[in-house]
Every structure is written in C-alpha cells, then in structure tokens.
Amino acid sequence: MSKRDDLIAKYADDLKNKCGMTPDMDLLTKVTIGCGPSIYNADAATVSGSDESELATVKNNFLVKKLGLSDGPELDSAIASVLETYGKSNRNKYRAVVYYMLTKHFKKESVYN
C-alpha cells in the first residue's frame, strides 16, 4: 500500500470510530486527493478547532472556493458541528476527514464526480 492509501485507511478508521459514520470510500479517496500534498505535512494535515485563522481557511478555501457555497453564518455553524462530531478533545482532527464531513453535510459530493 502507498503512503496515501495508509492515510485514507487512517481517515476511514477515524470516521468509523471517532465520528460514528461509515465512510463512502470512493468519496473519501477523492477528498483526500483533493487535499493535495498537505496530507503529508504533520501541521497542514490537521485542523486546529481553536485557531480562528485555521477555521477561516477551512471556510474560505474549502467551503466557498472548492464547494462553491455562499459565505454566511451557516458555514461557521457547519464547521462547529463537524468539529463537535469529531470530538473537541480529539487533538488530531485530520483535514481530509473534516472536509469529507463538510462535503457530506452540504450534500456536495457532486463536486468530486
């Protein structure tokens, strides 16, 4: 297995065990590939739920630019909801998992088809 496959398996495990959802492996793979090389960088691979600039990056670069959503309070509440589901006490919130859950939340799977 490649390093990316190992990471996808780790993300799927997080979705199952920490978020209580069965991942759509095809979508998870596409979201992971969409994250690009950031998944291999320890700092960039995770999302800090307490860092406002980090949350703004998730909102602007992913939700607005990638998924094509309009900026508004519902984006902030969706991010908060996803981070709550992932578990606030969980230190490593993987970017690919957060993006996957946000994609599912807004039913924007078509972006990756």
C-alpha positions in Angstrom: 0.0 0.0 0.0 1.1 3.5 -0.7 1.5 6.2 1.9 -1.7 7.8 0.6 -3.6 4.5 1.0 -2.3 4.2 4.5 -3.6 7.7 5.3 -7.0 7.0 3.7 -7.3 3.9 5.9 -6.5 6.0 8.9 -9.1 8.6 7.9 -11.7 5.9 7.4 -10.9 4.5 10.9 -11.4 8.0 12.4 -14.8 8.3 10.6 -15.9 5.0 11.9 -14.5 5.1 15.5 -14.5 8.8 16.4 -17.3 10.2 14.3 -19.6 7.2 14.2 -20.2 7.1 10.5 -19.5 4.6 7.8 -17.3 6.3 5.2 -18.0 6.3 1.4 -14.5 5.1 0.5 -14.7 6.5 -3.1 -15.6 10.0 -1.8 -13.1 9.8 1.0 -10.4 8.9 -1.5 -11.4 11.8 -3.8 -11.5 14.3 -0.9 -8.1 13.1 0.3 -6.6 13.5 -3.2 -8.2 17.0 -3.3 -6.2 18.0 -0.2 -3.0 17.6 -2.2 0.4 17.3 -0.6 -0.9 18.9 2.6 -1.9 15.4 3.9 1.8 14.6 4.2 2.7 17.6 6.3 2.0 17.0 10.0 0.9 20.6 10.6 -1.2 21.1 7.4 -2.8 17.6 7.7 -4.8 18.6 10.7 -7.3 21.3 11.5 -7.0 23.2 14.8 -10.5 23.7 16.1 -9.4 26.5 18.4 -7.5 28.6 15.8 -9.7 31.2 14.2 -7.4 31.8 11.2 -7.4 28.0 10.6 -11.2 27.9 10.7 -11.4 30.9 8.3 -9.1 29.0 5.9 -11.4 25.9 6.0 -14.4 28.2 5.3 -12.9 30.4 2.6 -10.6 27.9 0.8 -12.8 24.8 1.1 -16.4 25.7 1.6 -16.5 28.8 -0.6 -13.9 28.2 -3.2 -14.0 24.4 -3.6 -17.6 23.6 -2.8 -18.9 26.8 -4.2 -21.0 27.8 -1.2 -22.0 31.4 -0.3 -20.4 32.8 2.8 -22.8 33.0 5.7 -23.3 32.0 9.3 -24.5 28.5 8.3 -20.9 27.8 7.2 -19.5 28.6 10.6 -22.2 26.5 12.3 -21.5 23.6 10.0 -17.7 23.7 10.8 -18.5 23.9 14.5 -20.9 20.9 14.1 -18.4 18.8 12.3 -15.7 19.6 14.9 -18.1 18.7 17.6 -18.9 15.4 15.9 -15.1 14.7 15.5 -14.7 15.3 19.2 -13.3 18.5 20.8 -11.0 16.5 23.0 -9.5 14.7 20.0 -6.3 16.5 19.3 -5.7 15.3 15.7 -8.6 16.3 13.5 -7.5 15.3 10.1 -8.2 17.9 7.4 -9.4 15.2 4.9 -11.9 13.9 7.5 -13.2 17.4 8.3 -13.5 18.2 4.6 -15.2 14.8 4.0 -17.8 15.5 6.7 -18.4 19.0 5.4 -18.9 17.7 1.9 -21.5 15.2 3.2 -23.1 17.9 5.4 -23.7 20.2 2.5 -24.5 17.3 0.1 -21.8 18.5 -2.3 -20.5 15.0 -3.3 -21.1 16.0 -6.9 -18.1 18.4 -6.7 -15.9 15.3 -6.6 -17.6 13.4 -9.5 
